[in-house]
Amino acid sequence: MEMIALDCHKHYSVACVQSPEGRRLAECRIEHRRGNIRAFLRPYSEGCPVAVETIGNWYWIVDEIEQAGKVPRLVHARKAKLMLGSINKTDKLDVRGLNRLQQTGTLPTVWIPSASLRDQRELPRTRMVFATSRTRLKNRLHSVLDKYGLQDQFIGISDLFAEGVREHLKQALQQLPPQASYTSELLLEQLDTVQGVIEALEQRIAELFKPTEELKRLDSLPGVGLILGVLLLLEIGDIQRFRSPEHLASYAGTVPRVHSSGGKTYYGRTRPDVNHYLKWAYTEAANAVAVHRESLSNRHVGQLYNRIRDRRGHASAVGAVARHLAEATYWMLMKKQSYRERGVCEVSPQGL
């Protein structure tokens, strides 16, 4: 059975086909048009593996591989690069290197979600994009009010954009200089548009995802509601693919880098090759715990946040809570149980 590798770019892919013994059978460039990859793969053995690096447009490429009757193998690009250790880099060297890793059985692969799961992920991911835009718009309006000394008009008001505060906010914006007032009105209009899109996405998510047992379990996590629960469910996928809670926490970007040598240990930032959607979700949940820490003071997450914050500050405390929630998620989905205050010992000590 042949081994095939694709070095994919935005507009084309370089393909290399080798025999199990390593003899090169074909090597060519394939332009990215629907059907081209499928037509190239069709003459080769049914079920032969095809290695594809994790790039932004791998969805349709994996679909073409499956339609051609082949088995896609999604490659962890960073790990593959380290394993190859090549000084020089060309498309042909890269694709030959992937086949060499396939031949030795050391190709670092990642899980491929189903087509329906990939499609459903677009809802919470797109909502996340608009939620980030909403935050930027609000921060910009806060900045304008601060620059012109109008923040004192909102003392005692926690949310300037709440329903009952909108008229008061518009009156404050009219006190700004002409151009600042004009641009602030545009920001406010854009904020309303973004909020409408977010509400439409949330309604569609609520209609599509009924309260299943898994969603109910995730909803029991402190700081997690329907939207974050759906995002966690879709991004985690099959919990069996994680060997331990530490692996899920690392995949979710809640584990810092560590450098230990000579009896000294240093912790740094998280790695860039993580699931940023999960990282955002767990950070959002941890920030919700921080906001409601007083009401959660008798629960483990509240005590964890307060203990770490007193020693190392807010950011480290949020990170610790996010990691605890990620590791707790693993046990909840594996044991099919809701979040419990007891049984914290089942979470690794590093996350406490």
ROROBA-594353 format. One record per residue (C-alpha): residue number from 0; residue in one letter; x, y, z. Coordinates in Angstrom, 1 decimal. Example, Ala and Ser with C-alpha at 12.3 -4.5 7.8 and 13.67 -1.06 7.14 Angstrom:
n res east north up
0 a 12.3 -4.5 7.8
1 s 13.7 -1.1 7.1
//
This chain:
n res east north up
0 m 0.0 0.0 0.0
1 e 1.4 3.4 -1.0
2 m 2.2 6.3 1.4
3 i 1.1 9.7 0.2
4 a 1.9 13.1 1.7
5 l 0.6 16.6 0.8
6 d 2.4 19.8 1.6
7 c -0.5 22.2 1.4
8 h -0.5 25.9 0.8
9 k -3.3 28.4 0.1
10 h -3.5 27.9 -3.7
11 y -1.7 24.6 -4.3
12 s -0.3 21.4 -2.8
13 v 2.8 19.5 -3.5
14 a 2.2 15.7 -3.4
15 c 4.6 12.9 -3.0
16 v 3.7 9.2 -3.4
17 q 6.1 6.5 -2.1
18 s 6.0 2.7 -1.9
19 p 6.3 1.0 1.5
20 e 10.0 0.5 0.8
21 g 10.5 4.2 0.2
22 r 10.7 4.2 -3.6
23 r 9.3 7.5 -5.0
24 l 6.4 6.7 -7.3
25 a 5.1 10.2 -8.1
26 e 5.7 13.8 -7.2
27 c 3.8 16.8 -8.5
28 r 2.1 20.1 -7.8
29 i -1.7 20.1 -7.5
30 e -3.6 23.3 -8.0
31 h -6.3 23.9 -5.5
32 r -9.6 23.4 -7.3
33 r -12.3 21.1 -6.1
34 g -11.9 17.7 -7.5
35 n -8.1 18.0 -8.3
36 i -6.9 16.3 -5.2
37 r -9.5 13.6 -5.4
38 a -8.6 12.9 -9.0
39 f -4.9 12.7 -8.2
40 l -5.5 10.2 -5.3
41 r -8.1 7.9 -7.0
42 p -5.6 5.6 -8.9
43 y -3.8 4.5 -5.7
44 s -4.7 1.8 -3.3
45 e -8.0 2.0 -1.4
46 g -7.4 2.9 2.3
47 c -3.8 4.1 1.9
48 p -2.7 6.8 4.3
49 v -2.4 10.5 3.2
50 a -0.5 12.9 5.5
51 v -1.7 16.5 5.6
52 e -0.3 19.2 7.8
53 t -2.7 21.3 10.0
54 i -3.1 24.4 8.0
55 g -6.1 26.8 7.8
56 n -7.7 25.2 4.7
57 w -7.5 21.5 5.7
58 y -11.2 21.0 6.0
59 w -12.0 20.6 2.3
60 i -8.7 18.7 1.6
61 v -9.6 16.1 4.2
62 d -13.0 15.8 2.5
63 e -11.4 15.2 -0.9
64 i -9.1 12.5 0.6
65 e -12.1 10.7 2.2
66 q -14.1 10.9 -1.0
67 a -11.2 9.3 -2.9
68 g -11.4 6.3 -0.5
69 k -8.1 7.1 1.3
70 v -7.4 7.6 5.0
71 p -6.4 11.2 6.0
72 r -3.8 11.6 8.7
73 l -3.7 15.2 10.0
74 v -0.1 16.0 11.0
75 h 1.0 18.1 14.0
76 a 3.1 20.6 12.0
77 r 5.3 21.8 14.9
78 k 6.1 18.4 16.1
79 a 6.8 17.1 12.6
80 k 9.2 20.0 11.9
81 l 11.1 19.2 15.1
82 m 11.3 15.5 14.4
83 l 12.6 16.1 10.8
84 g 15.3 18.5 12.0
85 s 16.0 19.7 8.5
86 i 18.3 22.7 8.0
87 n 17.0 23.4 4.5
88 k 13.3 23.8 3.8
89 t 11.5 23.4 0.4
90 d 8.1 22.0 -0.5
91 k 9.6 18.8 -1.8
92 l 11.8 18.3 1.2
93 d 8.8 18.8 3.5
94 v 6.6 16.3 1.7
95 r 9.3 13.7 1.5
96 g 10.0 14.2 5.2
97 l 6.3 13.5 6.0
98 n 6.5 10.2 4.0
99 r 9.7 9.3 5.8
100 l 7.9 9.7 9.2
101 q 5.0 7.6 7.8
102 q 7.5 4.9 6.8
103 t 9.1 4.8 10.2
104 g 5.7 4.9 12.0
105 t 6.6 8.1 13.9
106 l 4.3 10.6 12.1
107 p 2.8 12.9 14.8
108 t -0.9 13.0 14.1
109 v -3.9 14.8 15.7
110 w -7.5 13.9 15.9
111 i -9.8 14.7 13.0
112 p -13.4 15.7 14.0
113 s -16.2 14.6 11.8
114 a -17.6 16.8 9.1
115 s -20.8 17.6 11.1
116 l -18.8 18.5 14.2
117 r -16.5 20.7 12.1
118 d -19.6 22.5 10.8
119 q -21.2 22.9 14.2
120 r -18.1 24.4 15.6
121 e -18.6 27.4 13.4
122 l -21.4 28.7 15.6
123 p -19.6 29.2 19.0
124 r -16.4 30.1 17.2
125 t -18.1 32.9 15.3
126 r -19.9 34.1 18.4
127 m -16.5 34.2 20.1
128 v -15.3 36.5 17.3
129 f -18.2 38.9 17.7
130 a -17.9 38.8 21.5
131 t -14.3 39.9 21.2
132 s -15.4 42.8 18.9
133 r -18.1 43.8 21.4
134 t -15.5 44.0 24.1
135 r -13.2 46.2 22.0
136 l -16.1 48.5 21.1
137 k -17.0 48.9 24.8
138 n -13.4 49.5 25.8
139 r -13.1 52.2 23.1
140 l -16.2 54.0 24.4
141 h -14.9 53.7 28.0
142 s -11.6 55.2 26.8
143 v -13.3 58.2 25.2
144 l -15.3 59.0 28.3
145 d -12.2 58.7 30.5
146 k -10.2 61.1 28.2
147 y -12.8 63.8 28.5
148 g -13.4 63.4 32.2
149 l -17.0 62.1 31.9
150 q -16.6 58.9 33.9
151 d -17.6 60.6 37.1
152 q -21.2 60.8 35.7
153 f -21.5 57.0 36.0
154 i -20.3 56.5 39.6
155 g -22.2 53.5 41.0
156 i -23.1 52.1 37.6
157 s -21.4 48.8 36.8
158 d -22.6 48.5 33.2
159 l -22.7 51.6 31.1
160 f -24.4 49.7 28.3
161 a -27.3 48.3 30.3
162 e -30.9 48.9 29.1
163 g -31.7 51.6 31.6
164 v -28.4 53.4 31.3
165 r -28.5 54.0 27.5
166 e -30.2 57.4 27.6
167 h -27.8 58.6 30.2
168 l -24.9 57.4 28.1
169 k -26.2 59.2 25.0
170 q -26.5 62.5 27.0
171 a -22.9 62.1 28.1
172 l -21.7 61.5 24.5
173 q -23.3 64.8 23.5
174 q -21.0 66.6 25.9
175 l -18.0 65.5 23.9
176 p -16.2 67.7 21.2
177 p -17.8 67.4 17.8
178 q -15.6 64.8 16.2
179 a -15.3 62.7 19.4
180 s -19.1 62.8 19.7
181 y -19.6 61.8 16.1
182 t -17.2 58.8 16.3
183 s -18.6 57.7 19.6
184 e -22.1 57.6 18.1
185 l -20.8 55.4 15.3
186 l -19.2 53.1 17.9
187 l -22.5 52.8 19.8
188 e -24.4 52.0 16.6
189 q -21.8 49.3 15.7
190 l -22.1 47.9 19.2
191 d -25.8 47.5 18.8
192 t -25.3 45.7 15.5
193 v -22.7 43.3 17.0
194 q -25.0 42.7 19.9
195 g -27.8 41.8 17.6
196 v -25.6 39.3 15.8
197 i -24.5 37.7 19.1
198 e -28.1 37.3 20.2
199 a -29.0 35.7 16.8
200 l -26.1 33.2 17.2
201 e -27.1 32.4 20.7
202 q -30.6 31.7 19.7
203 r -29.5 29.4 16.9
204 i -27.2 27.6 19.3
205 a -30.0 27.1 21.8
206 e -32.3 25.7 19.1
207 l -29.6 23.4 17.7
208 f -28.2 22.0 21.0
209 k -30.8 20.5 23.2
210 p -29.9 20.0 26.9
211 t -28.2 16.5 26.6
212 e -26.7 14.7 29.6
213 e -23.2 15.9 28.6
214 l -24.3 19.5 28.3
215 k -25.9 19.3 31.7
216 r -22.7 18.0 33.2
217 l -20.7 20.8 31.6
218 d -23.2 23.3 32.8
219 s -22.5 22.2 36.4
220 l -19.0 23.6 36.1
221 p -18.6 26.9 37.9
222 g -18.7 29.8 35.5
223 v -20.0 27.8 32.6
224 g -23.4 28.2 31.0
225 l -25.0 27.0 27.7
226 i -22.7 28.9 25.3
227 l -19.5 27.9 27.0
228 g -20.8 24.4 27.6
229 v -21.5 24.0 23.8
230 l -18.1 25.3 22.9
231 l -16.4 23.0 25.4
232 l -18.4 20.0 24.1
233 l -17.6 20.7 20.4
234 e -13.9 21.6 20.9
235 i -13.1 18.6 23.2
236 g -15.0 16.1 21.0
237 d -14.1 12.5 22.0
238 i -12.8 12.7 25.6
239 q -11.2 9.2 25.1
240 r -8.5 10.8 22.9
241 f -6.9 12.4 26.0
242 r -4.8 10.1 28.1
243 s -5.2 12.1 31.3
244 p -6.6 15.4 32.8
245 e -3.2 16.9 32.4
246 h -3.2 16.3 28.6
247 l -6.6 18.0 28.3
248 a -5.4 20.9 30.4
249 s -2.3 21.2 28.2
250 y -4.4 21.0 25.0
251 a -6.6 23.7 26.3
252 g -3.7 26.1 26.9
253 t -4.1 26.2 30.7
254 v -0.6 24.8 31.5
255 p 2.4 27.1 31.6
256 r 5.7 26.2 30.2
257 v 8.2 24.9 32.7
258 h 12.0 25.1 32.8
259 s 13.7 23.3 35.7
260 s 17.4 22.9 36.0
261 g 19.9 22.9 38.9
262 g 17.2 22.9 41.5
263 k 15.5 26.0 40.1
264 t 12.1 26.0 38.4
265 y 10.7 28.7 36.2
266 y 7.2 28.9 34.8
267 g 6.5 30.9 31.6
268 r 3.6 31.5 29.2
269 t 1.6 28.8 27.6
270 r 2.6 27.3 24.3
271 p 1.2 28.8 21.1
272 d 0.1 25.4 19.6
273 v -2.9 24.9 21.8
274 n -6.7 25.0 21.2
275 h -7.3 28.8 21.5
276 y -11.1 28.3 21.7
277 l -10.8 26.1 24.7
278 k -8.3 28.4 26.3
279 w -10.7 31.3 25.8
280 a -13.6 29.3 27.2
281 y -11.9 28.2 30.4
282 t -10.4 31.7 30.9
283 e -13.9 33.2 30.5
284 a -15.3 30.7 33.1
285 a -12.3 31.5 35.5
286 n -13.0 35.2 35.1
287 a -16.6 34.6 36.0
288 v -15.4 32.8 39.1
289 a -13.2 35.9 39.9
290 v -16.2 38.3 39.5
291 h -18.4 36.2 41.8
292 r -15.6 35.1 44.2
293 e -17.6 36.4 47.3
294 s -20.6 34.2 46.6
295 l -18.2 31.3 45.7
296 s -16.1 31.7 48.8
297 n -17.4 28.5 50.3
298 r -16.6 26.5 47.1
299 h -13.3 25.1 45.9
300 v -13.0 27.4 42.9
301 g -13.5 30.5 45.0
302 q -11.0 29.4 47.6
303 l -8.5 28.5 44.9
304 y -8.8 31.9 43.3
305 n -8.5 33.8 46.6
306 r -5.5 31.7 47.7
307 i -3.5 32.1 44.5
308 r -4.5 35.8 44.1
309 d -3.2 36.7 47.5
310 r 0.2 35.1 46.7
311 r 0.7 35.8 43.0
312 g -2.0 38.2 41.7
313 h -5.2 38.0 39.6
314 a -3.7 36.7 36.4
315 s -2.1 33.7 38.0
316 a -5.3 33.0 40.0
317 v -7.4 33.0 36.8
318 g -4.9 30.6 35.2
319 a -5.0 28.2 38.2
320 v -8.8 28.2 38.2
321 a -8.9 27.7 34.4
322 r -6.6 24.7 34.7
323 h -8.7 23.2 37.6
324 l -11.8 23.5 35.4
325 a -10.1 21.9 32.5
326 e -8.9 18.9 34.5
327 a -12.3 18.7 36.3
328 t -13.9 18.5 32.8
329 y -11.9 15.4 32.0
330 w -13.1 13.5 35.0
331 m -16.7 14.7 34.6
332 l -16.8 13.4 31.0
333 m -14.9 10.2 31.7
334 k -16.9 9.2 34.7
335 k -20.2 10.7 33.4
336 q -20.7 12.8 36.5
337 s -21.6 16.4 37.2
338 y -19.1 18.7 38.9
339 r -18.7 17.9 42.6
340 e -17.0 19.8 45.4
341 r -15.6 16.6 46.8
342 g -13.2 14.4 44.9
343 v -10.9 17.3 44.2
344 c -8.0 14.9 44.9
345 e -8.7 13.4 41.5
346 v -7.4 16.5 39.9
347 s -3.7 16.6 39.6
348 p -1.9 18.5 42.4
349 q -0.2 20.9 39.9
350 g -3.6 22.4 39.2
351 l -4.5 23.1 42.8
//
